[in-house]
């Protein structure tokens, strides 16, 4: 396990978000991304909670923002180097954003995420 301050970890999440192509980022309205220290279960690196874009219909409106959590301690627990943390944060952020776009875990794993 590697040690990293919350501030440094949040910076990595911000950097990962900055790599999202502008045309995709423009579609991410009503989404909040947060860093949480502890995951609700061991091994969970991130979590998307919301209604994917592919499932939204005319009924969608006046709802709370979709919520993406990135779990700091779980990511740090599985990494041995800062470089591994950077890569795992990037993969986790992309993975959770993909859920917002309606891509399921099976397809993400096929794509390497």
Phi, psi and omega in degrees: 000139179255151176260140177204137180294156178300318181299315179296320179295316178298324176298320178296320177297317177300318178296320178296319177297325179294342180275352178292127180305143185304321181293330175280316180302326179296336179274354183267068177263146179064042178229133175243138177244126182231153171260128175241144181292311188244137177277153178291342176211148182299138177092350180274116184267332180203165181208130173257128176233119180163197179248111180302151181304326182289347181251002181276140178229199180300335183286343187284117177177156179052045179245160176295155180298149168299153189229121175248121177253135173245123189263105186301306186297323180293319178293315179297327182296327184266000183250147178252343182225161177296324178299321177295321178298313179304312181293318181292322176298314180301312180297316182294317179299312180298318179302312183289323176296322179300323176299323177301326180272005175090014179271125184274170184302319182300313180294320178298319179294323176300326181275355179095014179245000000 
